[in-house]
Amino acid sequence: MNLTKPNFNYCLKMTKEIEALKTRLKKNNTDATIWLKLGYAYFQNMEHIKAINAYLEALKLNPKDAINWHNLGYIYYEIKEHDKAILALNKAIEINPKLAISWRELSSIYIDTGNFVKAIHNSKKALEIDNRDECAWTNLGSAYYNTKQFDKAITSLKKALEIVPNMKFAENVLELAEKAKKTNFEHKF
């Protein structure tokens, strides 16, 4: 079984998609939707800088597109440009405060950067909009664990695992939180 062939075919498909979109842009480079699709195709092809540039072109044409701002923020997050990701995701939320996925991505960034208070805040905002988001529950549990709020961590992580059982990361953090709670409880006596 050749595992590299599907990847090659997928990359070939994305390259063809990119070329088709670039051809369309030669005819009409003022269509934000084409730029948005090009950004997505570049992202799928792991060409992050080109994806960012395409999303920025789309935003010049339609700066009120919350999803485009979210996508831009997500790519910045993927390449560890946290400050730019935070700015783009906040812009998405400013345009559409009900965009739960942007709140969740912000919580992920804040966990990665060690700002657990902001991670908790943004996870809660995401969950106010979509309480079935297992990633937001996992982020919340992780942030609570890192702030030594073990009971809240356990509750949040169990909620994540109710939605998607067998998530390894959530299971691992839950195990750590339960051990920490037990150790903490034993040390109080």
C-alpha contacts under 8 A as a table, 3 or more apart, distances in Angstrom:
res1	aa1	res2	aa2	distance
2	N	5	K	5.91
3	L	6	P	6.58
3	L	7	N	7.63
4	T	7	N	5.34
4	T	8	F	6.30
5	K	8	F	5.04
5	K	9	N	6.16
6	P	9	N	5.01
6	P	10	Y	5.97
7	N	10	Y	5.01
7	N	11	C	6.08
8	F	11	C	5.15
8	F	12	L	6.08
9	N	12	L	4.96
9	N	13	K	6.10
10	Y	13	K	5.00
10	Y	14	M	6.18
11	C	14	M	5.02
11	C	15	T	6.01
11	C	45	N	6.16
12	L	15	T	5.03
12	L	16	K	6.22
13	K	16	K	5.15
13	K	17	E	6.17
14	M	17	E	4.87
14	M	18	I	6.01
14	M	41	A	6.07
14	M	42	Y	7.67
14	M	44	Q	7.20
14	M	45	N	6.15
15	T	18	I	5.02
15	T	19	E	6.19
15	T	45	N	7.52
16	K	19	E	5.11
16	K	20	A	6.13
17	E	20	A	5.09
17	E	21	L	6.18
17	E	41	A	6.92
18	I	21	L	5.16
18	I	22	K	6.11
18	I	38	L	6.11
18	I	41	A	6.13
18	I	42	Y	7.02
19	E	22	K	5.05
19	E	23	T	6.16
20	A	23	T	5.11
20	A	24	R	6.35
21	L	24	R	4.99
21	L	25	L	6.21
21	L	34	I	6.52
21	L	35	W	7.98
21	L	37	K	7.60
21	L	38	L	6.11
22	K	25	L	4.96
22	K	26	K	6.35
22	K	38	L	7.57
23	T	26	K	5.18
23	T	27	K	6.87
24	R	27	K	5.32
24	R	28	N	6.28
24	R	29	N	7.67
24	R	34	I	7.57
25	L	28	N	4.77
25	L	29	N	4.36
25	L	30	T	7.69
25	L	31	D	7.63
25	L	34	I	6.98
25	L	35	W	7.76
26	K	29	N	6.08
28	N	31	D	6.30
29	N	32	A	7.95
29	N	35	W	7.90
30	T	61	L	6.73
31	D	34	I	5.59
31	D	35	W	6.75
31	D	58	A	7.63
31	D	61	L	7.43
32	A	35	W	5.08
32	A	36	L	6.09
32	A	57	E	7.42
32	A	58	A	4.42
32	A	59	L	7.28
32	A	61	L	5.66
32	A	62	N	6.34
33	T	36	L	4.94
33	T	37	K	6.18
33	T	58	A	7.04
34	I	37	K	5.07
34	I	38	L	6.06
34	I	58	A	7.94
35	W	38	L	4.95
35	W	39	G	6.11
35	W	54	A	5.37
35	W	55	Y	6.38
35	W	57	E	6.50
35	W	58	A	5.11
36	L	39	G	5.08
36	L	40	Y	6.32
36	L	54	A	6.61
36	L	55	Y	5.67
36	L	58	A	5.78
36	L	68	N	6.95
37	K	40	Y	5.06
37	K	41	A	6.14
38	L	41	A	5.01
38	L	42	Y	6.10
38	L	51	A	7.11
38	L	54	A	6.27
39	G	42	Y	5.17
39	G	43	F	6.12
39	G	50	K	7.09
39	G	51	A	4.08
39	G	52	I	6.63
39	G	53	N	7.48
39	G	54	A	4.78
39	G	55	Y	5.39
40	Y	43	F	4.97
40	Y	44	Q	6.14
40	Y	51	A	6.54
41	A	44	Q	5.05
41	A	45	N	6.17
41	A	51	A	7.53
42	Y	45	N	4.92
42	Y	46	M	6.25
42	Y	47	E	5.04
42	Y	48	H	6.63
42	Y	50	K	6.23
42	Y	51	A	4.88
43	F	46	M	4.97
43	F	47	E	5.51
43	F	48	H	5.49
43	F	50	K	7.93
43	F	51	A	5.36
43	F	75	I	7.64
44	Q	47	E	7.53
47	E	50	K	5.61
47	E	51	A	6.16
48	H	51	A	4.91
48	H	52	I	6.11
48	H	75	I	6.70
48	H	79	I	7.66
49	I	52	I	5.06
49	I	53	N	6.26
50	K	53	N	5.07
50	K	54	A	6.19
51	A	54	A	5.13
51	A	55	Y	6.19
51	A	75	I	7.91
52	I	55	Y	5.14
52	I	56	L	6.11
52	I	72	L	6.17
52	I	75	I	7.06
52	I	76	Y	7.88
53	N	56	L	5.03
53	N	57	E	6.25
54	A	57	E	5.09
54	A	58	A	6.30
55	Y	58	A	4.98
55	Y	59	L	6.16
55	Y	68	N	6.58
55	Y	69	W	7.95
55	Y	71	N	7.79
55	Y	72	L	6.25
56	L	59	L	4.98
56	L	60	K	6.27
56	L	72	L	7.78
57	E	60	K	5.14
57	E	61	L	6.65
58	A	61	L	5.24
58	A	62	N	6.05
58	A	63	P	7.68
58	A	68	N	7.64
59	L	62	N	4.77
59	L	63	P	4.45
59	L	64	K	7.57
59	L	65	D	7.17
59	L	68	N	7.06
59	L	69	W	7.60
60	K	63	P	5.84
62	N	65	D	6.00
64	K	95	I	6.52
65	D	68	N	5.37
65	D	69	W	6.49
65	D	92	A	7.54
65	D	95	I	7.54
66	A	69	W	5.08
66	A	70	H	6.12
66	A	91	K	7.30
66	A	92	A	4.27
66	A	93	I	7.09
66	A	95	I	5.69
66	A	96	N	6.12
67	I	70	H	4.86
67	I	71	N	6.07
67	I	92	A	6.67
68	N	71	N	5.04
68	N	72	L	6.15
68	N	92	A	7.76
69	W	72	L	5.09
69	W	73	G	6.14
69	W	88	A	5.37
69	W	89	L	6.28
69	W	91	K	6.49
69	W	92	A	5.06
70	H	73	G	5.02
70	H	74	Y	6.09
70	H	88	A	6.43
70	H	89	L	5.25
70	H	92	A	5.48
70	H	102	S	6.07
71	N	74	Y	5.00
71	N	75	I	6.32
72	L	75	I	5.29
72	L	76	Y	6.29
72	L	85	A	7.26
72	L	88	A	6.41
72	L	89	L	7.89
73	G	76	Y	5.08
73	G	77	Y	6.12
73	G	84	K	6.91
73	G	85	A	4.06
73	G	86	I	6.69
73	G	87	L	7.42
73	G	88	A	4.73
73	G	89	L	5.17
74	Y	77	Y	4.98
74	Y	78	E	6.18
74	Y	85	A	6.47
74	Y	89	L	7.74
74	Y	105	E	7.22
75	I	78	E	4.89
75	I	79	I	6.38
75	I	85	A	7.51
76	Y	79	I	5.29
76	Y	80	K	6.17
76	Y	81	E	4.94
76	Y	82	H	6.57
76	Y	84	K	6.25
76	Y	85	A	4.84
77	Y	80	K	4.93
77	Y	81	E	5.63
77	Y	82	H	5.55
77	Y	84	K	7.99
77	Y	85	A	5.31
77	Y	109	I	7.07
78	E	81	E	7.60
81	E	84	K	5.62
81	E	85	A	6.11
82	H	85	A	4.91
82	H	86	I	6.04
82	H	109	I	6.69
83	D	86	I	5.19
83	D	87	L	6.35
84	K	87	L	5.12
84	K	88	A	6.21
85	A	88	A	5.21
85	A	89	L	6.02
86	I	89	L	5.20
86	I	90	N	5.95
86	I	106	L	6.48
86	I	109	I	7.71
87	L	90	N	5.21
87	L	91	K	6.19
88	A	91	K	5.04
88	A	92	A	6.32
89	L	92	A	4.96
89	L	93	I	6.28
89	L	102	S	5.67
89	L	103	W	7.67
89	L	105	E	7.72
89	L	106	L	6.84
90	N	93	I	4.99
90	N	94	E	6.01
90	N	102	S	7.73
91	K	94	E	4.92
91	K	95	I	6.29
92	A	95	I	5.26
92	A	96	N	6.03
92	A	97	P	7.66
92	A	99	L	7.54
92	A	102	S	6.97
93	I	96	N	4.80
93	I	97	P	4.46
93	I	98	K	7.17
93	I	99	L	6.24
93	I	102	S	6.63
93	I	103	W	7.39
94	E	97	P	5.82
96	N	99	L	5.69
97	P	100	A	7.84
98	K	129	I	6.35
99	L	102	S	5.69
99	L	103	W	6.88
99	L	126	A	7.84
99	L	129	I	7.81
100	A	103	W	5.15
100	A	104	R	6.22
100	A	125	K	7.35
100	A	126	A	4.49
100	A	127	L	7.34
100	A	129	I	5.80
100	A	130	D	6.45
101	I	104	R	4.96
101	I	105	E	6.13
101	I	126	A	6.81
102	S	105	E	5.05
102	S	106	L	6.17
102	S	126	A	7.80
103	W	106	L	5.16
103	W	107	S	6.35
103	W	122	N	5.28
103	W	123	S	6.56
103	W	125	K	6.34
103	W	126	A	5.05
104	R	107	S	5.02
104	R	108	S	6.36
104	R	122	N	6.39
104	R	123	S	5.64
104	R	126	A	5.51
104	R	135	C	7.42
104	R	136	A	5.52
104	R	139	N	7.96
105	E	108	S	4.98
105	E	109	I	6.33
106	L	109	I	5.11
106	L	110	Y	6.22
106	L	119	A	7.17
106	L	122	N	6.39
107	S	110	Y	5.09
107	S	111	I	6.18
107	S	118	K	6.90
107	S	119	A	4.14
107	S	120	I	6.95
107	S	121	H	7.70
107	S	122	N	5.08
107	S	123	S	5.50
107	S	136	A	7.59
107	S	139	N	6.65
108	S	111	I	5.12
108	S	112	D	6.21
108	S	119	A	6.84
108	S	139	N	6.46
109	I	112	D	5.04
109	I	113	T	6.15
109	I	119	A	7.71
110	Y	113	T	5.03
110	Y	114	G	5.92
110	Y	115	N	4.87
110	Y	116	F	6.25
110	Y	118	K	6.22
110	Y	119	A	5.01
111	I	114	G	5.07
111	I	115	N	5.91
111	I	116	F	5.69
111	I	119	A	5.74
111	I	139	N	7.31
111	I	142	S	7.78
111	I	143	A	6.49
112	D	115	N	7.80
115	N	118	K	5.68
115	N	119	A	6.29
116	F	119	A	4.70
116	F	120	I	6.04
116	F	143	A	5.03
116	F	144	Y	7.49
116	F	146	N	6.99
116	F	147	T	6.91
117	V	120	I	5.21
117	V	121	H	6.36
117	V	143	A	7.44
118	K	121	H	4.96
118	K	122	N	6.07
119	A	122	N	5.26
119	A	123	S	5.95
119	A	139	N	7.24
119	A	140	L	6.95
119	A	143	A	6.23
120	I	123	S	5.17
120	I	124	K	6.13
120	I	139	N	7.70
120	I	140	L	5.46
120	I	143	A	6.00
120	I	144	Y	7.17
121	H	124	K	5.29
121	H	125	K	6.34
122	N	125	K	4.97
122	N	126	A	6.21
123	S	126	A	5.10
123	S	127	L	6.18
123	S	136	A	5.22
123	S	137	W	7.06
123	S	139	N	6.52
123	S	140	L	5.53
124	K	127	L	4.99
124	K	128	E	6.12
124	K	136	A	7.74
124	K	140	L	7.32
125	K	128	E	5.16
125	K	129	I	6.76
126	A	129	I	5.42
126	A	130	D	6.10
126	A	131	N	7.56
126	A	133	D	7.91
126	A	136	A	6.56
127	L	130	D	4.76
127	L	131	N	4.36
127	L	132	R	7.39
127	L	133	D	6.80
127	L	136	A	6.58
127	L	137	W	7.48
128	E	131	N	6.20
130	D	133	D	5.90
132	R	163	I	6.66
133	D	136	A	5.40
133	D	137	W	6.46
133	D	160	A	7.58
133	D	163	I	7.84
134	E	137	W	5.03
134	E	138	T	6.05
134	E	159	K	7.54
134	E	160	A	4.46
134	E	161	L	7.34
134	E	163	I	6.04
134	E	164	V	6.63
135	C	138	T	4.93
135	C	139	N	6.02
135	C	160	A	7.09
136	A	139	N	5.00
136	A	140	L	6.03
137	W	140	L	5.00
137	W	141	G	6.08
137	W	156	S	5.40
137	W	157	L	6.24
137	W	159	K	6.62
137	W	160	A	5.15
138	T	141	G	5.02
138	T	142	S	6.02
138	T	156	S	6.67
138	T	157	L	5.49
138	T	160	A	5.76
138	T	170	A	5.88
139	N	142	S	5.04
139	N	143	A	6.06
140	L	143	A	5.15
140	L	144	Y	6.10
140	L	153	A	7.09
140	L	156	S	6.36
140	L	157	L	7.82
141	G	144	Y	5.09
141	G	145	Y	6.05
141	G	152	K	6.88
141	G	153	A	4.01
141	G	154	I	6.65
141	G	155	T	7.49
141	G	156	S	4.83
141	G	157	L	5.14
141	G	173	V	7.82
141	G	174	L	7.95
142	S	145	Y	5.01
142	S	146	N	6.21
142	S	153	A	6.50
142	S	157	L	7.85
142	S	173	V	6.66
143	A	146	N	5.08
143	A	147	T	6.31
143	A	153	A	7.53
144	Y	147	T	5.09
144	Y	148	K	6.19
144	Y	149	Q	4.98
144	Y	150	F	6.52
144	Y	152	K	6.24
144	Y	153	A	4.87
145	Y	148	K	5.00
145	Y	149	Q	5.63
145	Y	150	F	5.44
145	Y	152	K	7.90
145	Y	153	A	5.23
145	Y	173	V	7.67
145	Y	177	A	6.09
146	N	149	Q	7.55
149	Q	152	K	5.64
149	Q	153	A	6.17
150	F	153	A	4.85
150	F	154	I	6.04
150	F	177	A	5.42
150	F	178	E	7.18
150	F	180	A	7.11
150	F	181	K	5.74
151	D	154	I	5.17
151	D	155	T	6.27
151	D	177	A	7.87
151	D	181	K	7.32
152	K	155	T	5.12
152	K	156	S	6.10
153	A	156	S	5.21
153	A	157	L	6.02
153	A	174	L	7.28
153	A	177	A	6.62
154	I	157	L	5.24
154	I	158	K	6.05
154	I	174	L	5.76
154	I	177	A	6.25
154	I	178	E	6.84
155	T	158	K	5.27
155	T	159	K	6.27
156	S	159	K	5.08
156	S	160	A	6.37
157	L	160	A	4.99
157	L	161	L	6.25
157	L	170	A	5.87
157	L	171	E	7.54
157	L	173	V	7.67
157	L	174	L	5.95
158	K	161	L	4.99
158	K	162	E	6.14
158	K	174	L	7.47
159	K	162	E	5.06
159	K	163	I	6.56
160	A	163	I	5.30
160	A	164	V	6.24
160	A	165	P	7.76
160	A	170	A	7.20
161	L	164	V	4.92
161	L	165	P	4.53
161	L	166	N	6.67
161	L	167	M	6.63
161	L	170	A	6.98
161	L	171	E	7.58
162	E	165	P	5.84
164	V	167	M	6.45
166	N	171	E	6.91
167	M	170	A	5.49
167	M	171	E	6.09
168	K	171	E	5.01
168	K	172	N	6.02
169	F	172	N	5.10
169	F	173	V	6.24
170	A	173	V	5.27
170	A	174	L	5.95
171	E	174	L	5.04
171	E	175	E	6.15
172	N	175	E	5.16
172	N	176	L	6.33
173	V	176	L	4.98
173	V	177	A	6.05
174	L	177	A	5.03
174	L	178	E	6.11
175	E	178	E	5.19
175	E	179	K	6.19
176	L	179	K	5.14
176	L	180	A	6.00
177	A	180	A	5.00
177	A	181	K	5.98
178	E	181	K	5.10
178	E	182	K	6.17
179	K	182	K	5.12
179	K	183	T	6.05
180	A	183	T	5.02
180	A	184	N	5.84
181	K	184	N	5.03
181	K	185	F	5.95
182	K	185	F	5.03
182	K	186	E	6.10
183	T	186	E	5.11
183	T	187	H	6.23
184	N	187	H	5.23
184	N	188	K	6.61
185	F	188	K	5.44
185	F	189	F	7.45
186	E	189	F	5.93
